């Protein structure tokens, strides 16, 4: 299930809303967004967008969920801009070890490409 499907699924949204009082906004977002990596394939475009601080899709999905106030959404976006890796980690929250490793390799390979580009 993708984030878009999650946002449009009232059963899942109600279940998440019931637990929101006991969770931090970051924890709820991590649980909500982790569905994006459910198929196990590495989405290099997503990794590149996160590294380039292009968070529009994730901010929009968070806003459409109805689970957060505008202030909370703004704070999440600011935290992602300050530390893009925090969104990357949120997406990997529920990933299995192999998926996590694949994404870590993708992230690291982009680090290497960046360092070669500026060498």
C-alpha positions in Angstrom: 0.0 0.0 0.0 1.4 3.4 -1.0 1.1 6.6 1.0 -1.6 7.8 -1.4 -3.6 4.6 -0.9 -3.2 4.9 2.9 -4.4 8.5 2.9 -7.5 7.5 1.0 -8.2 4.5 3.2 -10.6 5.6 6.0 -10.2 2.3 7.9 -6.5 2.7 8.2 -6.8 6.5 8.9 -9.2 5.9 11.7 -7.0 3.2 13.2 -4.0 5.5 13.1 -6.1 8.4 14.5 -7.0 6.3 17.5 -3.4 5.8 18.4 -2.2 9.4 17.6 -2.7 10.7 21.1 0.0 8.4 22.4 2.5 8.9 19.5 4.8 11.7 18.5 4.0 13.3 15.1 7.4 11.9 13.8 6.4 8.4 14.9 3.0 8.6 13.2 4.5 10.0 10.0 7.1 7.2 10.0 4.4 4.6 10.3 2.3 6.2 7.7 5.1 6.8 5.1 6.7 3.4 5.6 4.1 1.9 3.3 5.9 3.6 0.4 8.6 1.0 0.5 6.4 -2.0 0.8 7.3 -3.6 -2.5 11.0 -4.0 -1.7 12.2 -2.4 -4.9 14.7 0.5 -4.4 13.2 3.7 -5.7 16.3 5.7 -6.6 14.2 8.7 -7.7 12.8 8.9 -4.2 16.2 8.7 -2.6 17.5 11.4 -4.9 14.5 13.6 -4.2 15.0 13.3 -0.4 18.7 14.1 -0.8 17.8 17.2 -2.9 15.2 18.2 -0.2 12.3 17.8 -2.6 9.7 16.7 0.0 6.5 18.0 -1.7 4.9 14.6 -2.1 5.5 13.5 1.5 4.4 16.9 2.9 1.2 16.7 0.8 0.5 13.2 1.9 0.9 14.1 5.5 -1.3 17.2 5.1 -4.0 15.1 3.3 -4.1 12.5 6.0 -5.9 14.9 8.3 -3.9 13.6 11.3 -1.8 16.7 11.8 -2.3 20.4 12.4 -0.7 22.8 9.9 1.8 23.7 12.6 2.8 20.0 13.0 3.2 19.6 9.2 5.3 22.7 9.0 7.5 21.5 11.8 7.9 18.1 10.1 8.9 19.8 6.8 11.4 22.0 8.6 12.9 19.0 10.3 13.2 17.1 7.0 14.9 20.2 5.4 17.3 20.4 8.3 18.1 16.7 8.2 16.9 14.9 5.0 18.1 11.6 6.4 15.3 11.8 9.0 12.7 11.4 6.2 14.8 8.6 4.7 14.9 6.9 8.0 11.1 7.4 8.5 10.4 5.7 5.2 12.6 2.7 6.3 10.9 2.4 9.8 9.1 -0.9 9.0 11.4 -2.1 6.2 12.8 -5.6 6.4 16.6 -5.9 6.8 17.2 -6.6 3.1 15.2 -3.6 1.9 16.9 -1.4 4.5 20.3 -2.6 3.3 19.4 -1.9 -0.4 18.3 1.6 0.4 21.4 2.3 2.5 23.5 1.2 -0.4 21.6 3.5 -2.7 22.0 6.4 -0.2 25.7 5.7 0.2 26.3 5.4 -3.6 24.8 8.9 -4.1 27.2 10.1 -1.4 30.1 8.6 -3.3 28.8 10.1 -6.6 28.6 13.6 -4.9 32.1 13.3 -3.6 33.5 12.3 -7.1 31.6 15.1 -8.8 33.4 17.7 -6.6 36.8 16.0 -6.7 
